[in-house]
Amino acid sequence: MQTVTAFDAVGTVYGAVLDRLDVGVILLDAMGRPTYINGRAARIVADNDGLAADRAGVTASSSAETRALKAAIAATTHPVTGMAVAERPPENAAPNRLYLERPSGLTPLVVTVIPLAGLDDDGAHQSPRAALFVVDPAAPVRIDTHGLGAAYGLTPREASIAALLSRGADLVQAARALGIGVSSAREYLKRALDKTGTRRQANLVRLVLRSFAVSHC
């Protein structure tokens, strides 16, 4: 967890929760300045590949995308001193989603700007007004095979086959990774399909990624 200004409203409990999320989180004050960066976001920023953040604000790798990002943040934070509560953006306002190109050529970062209700009553600039949720689609996915097995009664091999296929391996590659034959891998896959009720490999992959993808780091 990384704090970038003297902002205590997040607190140790909330900070610990945010730091465990499998998505980058940057909280911004009314001026669009970061007040909190969780561990995942800090790693993305440290990569210096599409998104930067410092005490002054957040920027993209190009001036055009930086302008778009700052415009989305400004529309969300509405930094007008003394603005009446009724005039501020509603908590349920639609989020802005941007795709930030990366100098490395990897898949663009997905940044969602979400409005937050202030934690104070007087409109102080230091409280969080927006959150950036940052996803790196190019990062490897770790599957919770233990949770998958426990949820559907899969054996370790069946859960491993499902996890490998969900990470993009084909059946031959999955079999090789587990040191088994393709016919055995196919049988484990069949059992996984039966136990999860997914019937088709594409449905199994969708289930696994939706419910058991636990890390992008």
N, C-alpha and C positions, 0 to 999 in steps of 0.2 A: 504494500500500500504506500502511496506517495501523496503527501499533502503539499500544495504549492503556495498556499497562503495561510495566514493565521485564521483558520475557520474551524471552530470547534463543534458546530451544530451536527456534523455527521456523527461524531462520537465513536468510541471504540467498538461498540456493538454493531452499529450500522456499517462502520468501515470494514469490520471483519466479514460481514455478510457480502458487501459489495466486492470485496477482494476475492471471494470464493466463486464469484460468477464466472461462467465460461464465455464471457464477452467483455470487451473493453468498455469501461465506464469512465467518462469525464464529466464532472459536475461543473457548471459555469455560473458565475454570478451575473448580475444585471448588466454588466458591461462586457459580458462574453469572455471573462477571464477565468481560467481554471481555478477552482477551489479544492478539487480533489481528483486524483487519478488513481484508479485501481491498478493492481499488478498487471493484469492482462493488457490494459491500455498503455501502461508504462513500457511494456515490452514492444508493443507495436510502434510507439513513438521512438523508442531507442533504435529500432531498425532503420529509421530515417528513410522510409520508403513509402511516401504518400501522405503522411500526416505528421505534423510537428506541433508541439505544445510547450509553452513557457508561461511565465507570469503575465505576459502581455496578452496572450490569447492563443488561438489555434489557427494553423495555416495548412494549406494543401501544398502539393509539389508544383502547381502552376498558379499563376496570378488569376486566371479565369476561375479556376476551381476554388481558390481562396476567397474570391469575391462572392461566389455562390454560397460557400460555406458560411461566411460571415453574414450574408444576407439572411440565410435560413436561421442563424442564431439570433440575429437582431429581431427578426419577425417573431421569434419565440420569447426572447427575454424582455423585449419592449422596454429598454432602459430609459424611462422618463421619470426623473425625480418628482416625487409627490403625486404620481398618478393614482387616482382613486382605485380601490380594489375592484370595483365593478368594471373599470376600463381595462384591466389587465387581461391577457389572454387566458381563456378558460383552461382548467386542468385537462379537460378531455379534447382539447384542440388537436386536429389531425397532425401527426408527426411529419416532418420533412425528411425525405430519404435522399441521400446523395451517394454517388459512386465516384470515388477518388482514384484517379489513375496513379500508377506507381512507376517510378523511373526504372525499376528492375524489370518491368514488363510482366510481372505477375498479375493475377486477377485483381481488379480494382478492389480497394477497401469499401465496405458498405457502412455508411455512417447515417444513423437515424437520430434526428434532433427532436427531443421530446420536451414539452413544457412541464415545469414543476411548479407547484404552489410554494410560495415563500414560507420559510420556517419562522418568520417574524411577522409582526403586525404593522410595522411602520415603513415597509418598502426599502429597508436598508440594502445597499448594493452587495453586501458581503454574503447574504444568504443565497442558496442555489436557485436559479430561475430556469435552468435548462439542464438536460442531461444529454450527452452524446453517447450513443451505444455504437461501438465500433466492432465490426466483424471482419476477420481476415479469411476469406473463402479459400485461400491457398494453403492455410495452415493444416497440418495433419490432424485427423480426427482420432481420438482414442475412444474405444467402445468399452462400456462397463459390462464385460462378459459375465462377471459374477452376478450383477443385478439382472442381466438378461436371463441367465440360467435359473436364478431363483424365481423370477416372475413366471417363467413358462416351463419349468421343469426340464430344461435342456442339460445334457451332459456337458462337461468342459469342452469336448471335441465339437459337439453340435454348436455350442455358443461361439467357439473360435471360428468355425466355418462361417457362421452368420456375420461375425465381426469382420473377418477378412474380406468377404464379398461386399460388405457395406463400405469398406474403405477403398473399394475400386478394383480389387483383385478378381481375376476370373477363377474358374474352378481349378484349372491346372496350376495356377500360381498359388492358390490357397492350399492345394494338396501338397505342393512342394514345400511351402512354408511350414507345414505341420509334419512333414516327413512321412506322408502316407500316399497311397495310390489314388488315382483319380476316381476309380470305382468306389473306394471307401469314402472319399470326400463327397461323392454324389449321394451315397446312402445317408451320410450325416446330414447333408442338406435336405434330403427328403424328410428325414425325421424332424428337423427343425421347422420345416414348412408345415408338417402335420401338427406339431405341438403348438405352434403359434397361430395356426388357423389362417395363415396368409396365402397358402396354395401356390403362389407364384413368387419367383425370386425377387422381382421388382417390388412386390408388396412387402416381402420380408425386409429388404433393404430400407424401404420407407419407414417401416415400423422401428427398426433398430436406430436409424438416424434421428427419428423424431423423439424417441424415448430413452435411448441409452448412449447417445453421443455426449460424452462428459468433458472433453477437453479439446481445445484448439491451440496447442502450444508445443 
